[in-house]
Amino acid sequence: MDLDPAFYRGMIDTMVDNVTVLNNNGDIVLVNHSWSQFSSENNGPEPGEWLGQNYLAACEDSAA
């Protein structure tokens, strides 16, 4: 059974923790409302700008 992407968005938007969904390459394909709100409150990228960014590479860069 294939579920509508809106189902997944609705599900993770109910979570109070920051949630991101990555593809196999580590690219961000979905973030929840809490993630977007935290980002905007801390001068991070605007909603939608996270999509396609490689989360794993960003983590590696910040640790260097």
N, CA, C and O atoms as CSV, one atom per row, in Angstrom:
chain,resi,resn,atom,element,x,y,z
A,1,MET,N,N,0.842,-1.181,0.000
A,1,MET,CA,C,0.000,0.000,0.000
A,1,MET,C,C,0.888,1.245,0.000
A,1,MET,O,O,1.726,1.411,0.886
A,2,ASP,N,N,0.708,2.107,-0.979
A,2,ASP,CA,C,1.430,3.378,-1.044
A,2,ASP,C,C,0.624,4.445,-0.309
A,2,ASP,O,O,-0.579,4.587,-0.524
A,3,LEU,N,N,1.298,5.187,0.556
A,3,LEU,CA,C,0.634,6.252,1.300
A,3,LEU,C,C,0.960,7.600,0.685
A,3,LEU,O,O,2.056,7.807,0.163
A,4,ASP,N,N,0.025,8.494,0.747
A,4,ASP,CA,C,0.165,9.853,0.239
A,4,ASP,C,C,1.225,10.598,1.048
A,4,ASP,O,O,1.222,10.506,2.276
A,5,PRO,N,N,2.146,11.345,0.388
A,5,PRO,CA,C,3.147,12.122,1.127
A,5,PRO,C,C,2.535,13.068,2.159
A,5,PRO,O,O,3.156,13.356,3.182
A,6,ALA,N,N,1.333,13.547,1.895
A,6,ALA,CA,C,0.664,14.424,2.867
A,6,ALA,C,C,0.406,13.680,4.173
A,6,ALA,O,O,0.381,14.292,5.241
A,7,PHE,N,N,0.214,12.375,4.094
A,7,PHE,CA,C,0.036,11.566,5.298
A,7,PHE,C,C,1.296,11.637,6.158
A,7,PHE,O,O,1.212,11.841,7.369
A,8,TYR,N,N,2.464,11.467,5.533
A,8,TYR,CA,C,3.723,11.512,6.277
A,8,TYR,C,C,3.964,12.890,6.877
A,8,TYR,O,O,4.376,13.002,8.032
A,9,ARG,N,N,3.711,13.928,6.106
A,9,ARG,CA,C,3.891,15.290,6.604
A,9,ARG,C,C,2.982,15.528,7.808
A,9,ARG,O,O,3.425,16.065,8.823
A,10,GLY,N,N,1.730,15.136,7.701
A,10,GLY,CA,C,0.799,15.302,8.806
A,10,GLY,C,C,1.244,14.542,10.039
A,10,GLY,O,O,1.080,15.012,11.165
A,11,MET,N,N,1.802,13.373,9.820
A,11,MET,CA,C,2.248,12.549,10.937
A,11,MET,C,C,3.446,13.187,11.646
A,11,MET,O,O,3.448,13.285,12.873
A,12,ILE,N,N,4.459,13.621,10.899
A,12,ILE,CA,C,5.637,14.167,11.580
A,12,ILE,C,C,5.405,15.586,12.085
A,12,ILE,O,O,6.093,16.027,13.006
A,13,ASP,N,N,4.449,16.311,11.501
A,13,ASP,CA,C,4.157,17.657,11.994
A,13,ASP,C,C,3.490,17.632,13.363
A,13,ASP,O,O,3.475,18.651,14.053
A,14,THR,N,N,2.945,16.501,13.770
A,14,THR,CA,C,2.353,16.404,15.105
A,14,THR,C,C,3.412,16.210,16.188
A,14,THR,O,O,3.109,16.343,17.373
A,15,MET,N,N,4.638,15.900,15.802
A,15,MET,CA,C,5.714,15.662,16.768
A,15,MET,C,C,6.311,16.988,17.218
A,15,MET,O,O,6.519,17.890,16.407
A,16,VAL,N,N,6.587,17.104,18.528
A,16,VAL,CA,C,7.156,18.339,19.051
A,16,VAL,C,C,8.671,18.389,18.867
A,16,VAL,O,O,9.258,19.471,18.909
A,17,ASP,N,N,9.310,17.242,18.665
A,17,ASP,CA,C,10.751,17.205,18.412
A,17,ASP,C,C,11.049,17.568,16.964
A,17,ASP,O,O,10.210,17.394,16.080
A,18,ASN,N,N,12.250,18.071,16.738
A,18,ASN,CA,C,12.693,18.378,15.373
A,18,ASN,C,C,12.919,17.059,14.640
A,18,ASN,O,O,13.667,16.198,15.104
A,19,VAL,N,N,12.265,16.911,13.494
A,19,VAL,CA,C,12.359,15.670,12.724
A,19,VAL,C,C,12.689,16.000,11.284
A,19,VAL,O,O,12.104,16.904,10.687
A,20,THR,N,N,13.633,15.255,10.738
A,20,THR,CA,C,13.929,15.351,9.320
A,20,THR,C,C,13.960,13.947,8.734
A,20,THR,O,O,14.339,12.989,9.407
A,21,VAL,N,N,13.561,13.838,7.486
A,21,VAL,CA,C,13.576,12.562,6.781
A,21,VAL,C,C,14.633,12.676,5.696
A,21,VAL,O,O,14.642,13.624,4.911
A,22,LEU,N,N,15.532,11.683,5.667
A,22,LEU,CA,C,16.636,11.664,4.711
A,22,LEU,C,C,16.438,10.548,3.696
A,22,LEU,O,O,15.816,9.528,3.991
A,23,ASN,N,N,16.975,10.754,2.493
A,23,ASN,CA,C,16.999,9.653,1.534
A,23,ASN,C,C,18.266,8.835,1.759
A,23,ASN,O,O,19.013,9.108,2.699
A,24,ASN,N,N,18.520,7.847,0.923
A,24,ASN,CA,C,19.685,6.959,1.096
A,24,ASN,C,C,21.020,7.683,1.002
A,24,ASN,O,O,22.023,7.194,1.522
A,25,ASN,N,N,21.049,8.840,0.350
A,25,ASN,CA,C,22.289,9.596,0.195
A,25,ASN,C,C,22.517,10.586,1.332
A,25,ASN,O,O,23.571,11.218,1.401
A,26,GLY,N,N,21.541,10.726,2.219
A,26,GLY,CA,C,21.651,11.692,3.307
A,26,GLY,C,C,21.050,13.045,2.986
A,26,GLY,O,O,21.191,13.988,3.764
A,27,ASP,N,N,20.377,13.150,1.839
A,27,ASP,CA,C,19.732,14.407,1.449
A,27,ASP,C,C,18.406,14.560,2.178
A,27,ASP,O,O,17.665,13.589,2.337
A,28,ILE,N,N,18.107,15.770,2.618
A,28,ILE,CA,C,16.857,16.041,3.306
A,28,ILE,C,C,15.712,16.052,2.300
A,28,ILE,O,O,15.751,16.775,1.305
A,29,VAL,N,N,14.701,15.248,2.571
A,29,VAL,CA,C,13.533,15.199,1.694
A,29,VAL,C,C,12.279,15.738,2.384
A,29,VAL,O,O,11.287,16.029,1.717
A,30,LEU,N,N,12.314,15.875,3.709
A,30,LEU,CA,C,11.151,16.351,4.447
A,30,LEU,C,C,11.580,16.779,5.837
A,30,LEU,O,O,12.367,16.085,6.480
A,31,VAL,N,N,11.081,17.902,6.309
A,31,VAL,CA,C,11.287,18.327,7.697
A,31,VAL,C,C,9.922,18.668,8.289
A,31,VAL,O,O,8.994,19.041,7.572
A,32,ASN,N,N,9.820,18.532,9.607
A,32,ASN,CA,C,8.530,18.832,10.223
A,32,ASN,C,C,8.445,20.300,10.642
A,32,ASN,O,O,9.411,21.056,10.536
A,33,HIS,N,N,7.268,20.674,11.118
A,33,HIS,CA,C,7.011,22.058,11.523
A,33,HIS,C,C,7.966,22.500,12.629
A,33,HIS,O,O,8.459,23.627,12.605
A,34,SER,N,N,8.229,21.630,13.592
A,34,SER,CA,C,9.140,21.986,14.691
A,34,SER,C,C,10.535,22.309,14.168
A,34,SER,O,O,11.172,23.250,14.641
A,35,TRP,N,N,11.006,21.545,13.206
A,35,TRP,CA,C,12.328,21.777,12.602
A,35,TRP,C,C,12.343,23.150,11.927
A,35,TRP,O,O,13.266,23.940,12.128
A,36,SER,N,N,11.322,23.420,11.134
A,36,SER,CA,C,11.248,24.705,10.426
A,36,SER,C,C,11.149,25.873,11.396
A,36,SER,O,O,11.779,26.910,11.190
A,37,GLN,N,N,10.367,25.709,12.445
A,37,GLN,CA,C,10.206,26.774,13.436
A,37,GLN,C,C,11.519,27.033,14.170
A,37,GLN,O,O,11.902,28.188,14.354
A,38,PHE,N,N,12.212,25.976,14.591
A,38,PHE,CA,C,13.504,26.129,15.256
A,38,PHE,C,C,14.490,26.833,14.339
A,38,PHE,O,O,15.229,27.714,14.777
A,39,SER,N,N,14.506,26.452,13.082
A,39,SER,CA,C,15.420,27.062,12.120
A,39,SER,C,C,15.159,28.555,11.973
A,39,SER,O,O,16.090,29.360,11.997
A,40,SER,N,N,13.895,28.922,11.821
A,40,SER,CA,C,13.587,30.340,11.620
A,40,SER,C,C,13.841,31.156,12.886
A,40,SER,O,O,14.189,32.334,12.794
A,41,GLU,N,N,13.676,30.563,14.049
A,41,GLU,CA,C,13.928,31.271,15.313
A,41,GLU,C,C,15.420,31.434,15.601
A,41,GLU,O,O,15.805,32.238,16.449
A,42,ASN,N,N,16.259,30.674,14.896
A,42,ASN,CA,C,17.698,30.703,15.131
A,42,ASN,C,C,18.478,31.115,13.888
A,42,ASN,O,O,19.619,30.697,13.692
A,43,ASN,N,N,17.854,31.935,13.057
A,43,ASN,CA,C,18.487,32.474,11.853
A,43,ASN,C,C,18.992,31.394,10.896
A,43,ASN,O,O,19.993,31.584,10.205
A,44,GLY,N,N,18.299,30.274,10.863
A,44,GLY,CA,C,18.649,29.201,9.935
A,44,GLY,C,C,17.969,29.418,8.598
A,44,GLY,O,O,17.293,30.427,8.392
A,45,PRO,N,N,18.147,28.474,7.695
A,45,PRO,CA,C,17.494,28.573,6.393
A,45,PRO,C,C,15.978,28.668,6.523
A,45,PRO,O,O,15.386,28.153,7.472
A,46,GLU,N,N,15.376,29.324,5.570
A,46,GLU,CA,C,13.917,29.451,5.524
A,46,GLU,C,C,13.297,28.093,5.192
A,46,GLU,O,O,13.963,27.224,4.628
A,47,PRO,N,N,12.017,27.914,5.544
A,47,PRO,CA,C,11.351,26.658,5.180
A,47,PRO,C,C,11.486,26.379,3.681
A,47,PRO,O,O,11.323,27.273,2.850
A,48,GLY,N,N,11.779,25.158,3.366
A,48,GLY,CA,C,11.959,24.756,1.971
A,48,GLY,C,C,13.408,24.790,1.526
A,48,GLY,O,O,13.789,24.055,0.616
A,49,GLU,N,N,14.235,25.641,2.159
A,49,GLU,CA,C,15.644,25.711,1.774
A,49,GLU,C,C,16.436,24.501,2.272
A,49,GLU,O,O,17.535,24.236,1.785
A,50,TRP,N,N,15.886,23.773,3.234
A,50,TRP,CA,C,16.557,22.568,3.726
A,50,TRP,C,C,16.492,21.447,2.697
A,50,TRP,O,O,17.397,20.617,2.612
A,51,LEU,N,N,15.432,21.427,1.927
A,51,LEU,CA,C,15.210,20.307,1.015
A,51,LEU,C,C,16.346,20.170,0.019
A,51,LEU,O,O,16.760,21.141,-0.615
A,52,GLY,N,N,16.838,18.955,-0.107
A,52,GLY,CA,C,17.923,18.670,-1.035
A,52,GLY,C,C,19.309,18.838,-0.451
A,52,GLY,O,O,20.284,18.376,-1.044
A,53,GLN,N,N,19.424,19.492,0.707
A,53,GLN,CA,C,20.735,19.636,1.333
A,53,GLN,C,C,21.142,18.304,1.950
A,53,GLN,O,O,20.301,17.549,2.438
A,54,ASN,N,N,22.435,18.027,1.920
A,54,ASN,CA,C,22.916,16.773,2.477
A,54,ASN,C,C,23.187,16.970,3.974
A,54,ASN,O,O,24.149,17.630,4.367
A,55,TYR,N,N,22.329,16.392,4.779
A,55,TYR,CA,C,22.406,16.527,6.232
A,55,TYR,C,C,23.679,15.903,6.777
A,55,TYR,O,O,24.321,16.470,7.661
A,56,LEU,N,N,24.047,14.748,6.261
A,56,LEU,CA,C,25.236,14.045,6.757
A,56,LEU,C,C,26.508,14.829,6.471
A,56,LEU,O,O,27.410,14.875,7.308
A,57,ALA,N,N,26.589,15.445,5.296
A,57,ALA,CA,C,27.757,16.279,4.962
A,57,ALA,C,C,27.805,17.504,5.864
A,57,ALA,O,O,28.884,17.909,6.296
A,58,ALA,N,N,26.652,18.098,6.154
A,58,ALA,CA,C,26.604,19.266,7.040
A,58,ALA,C,C,27.076,18.891,8.428
A,58,ALA,O,O,27.786,19.669,9.066
A,59,CYS,N,N,26.706,17.731,8.908
A,59,CYS,CA,C,27.168,17.265,10.229
A,59,CYS,C,C,28.679,17.066,10.232
A,59,CYS,O,O,29.358,17.452,11.184
A,60,GLU,N,N,29.198,16.470,9.181
A,60,GLU,CA,C,30.644,16.263,9.076
A,60,GLU,C,C,31.387,17.588,9.036
A,60,GLU,O,O,32.425,17.735,9.682
A,61,ASP,N,N,30.870,18.555,8.284
A,61,ASP,CA,C,31.507,19.864,8.181
A,61,ASP,C,C,31.507,20.586,9.511
A,61,ASP,O,O,32.483,21.262,9.838
A,62,SER,N,N,30.445,20.464,10.286
A,62,SER,CA,C,30.366,21.166,11.565
A,62,SER,C,C,31.278,20.545,12.612
A,62,SER,O,O,31.653,21.212,13.576
A,63,ALA,N,N,31.640,19.277,12.437
A,63,ALA,CA,C,32.502,18.604,13.394
A,63,ALA,C,C,33.980,18.854,13.110
A,63,ALA,O,O,34.839,18.571,13.946
A,64,ALA,N,N,34.262,19.376,11.947
A,64,ALA,CA,C,35.679,19.577,11.559
A,64,ALA,C,C,36.244,20.842,12.149
A,64,ALA,O,O,37.412,21.160,11.924
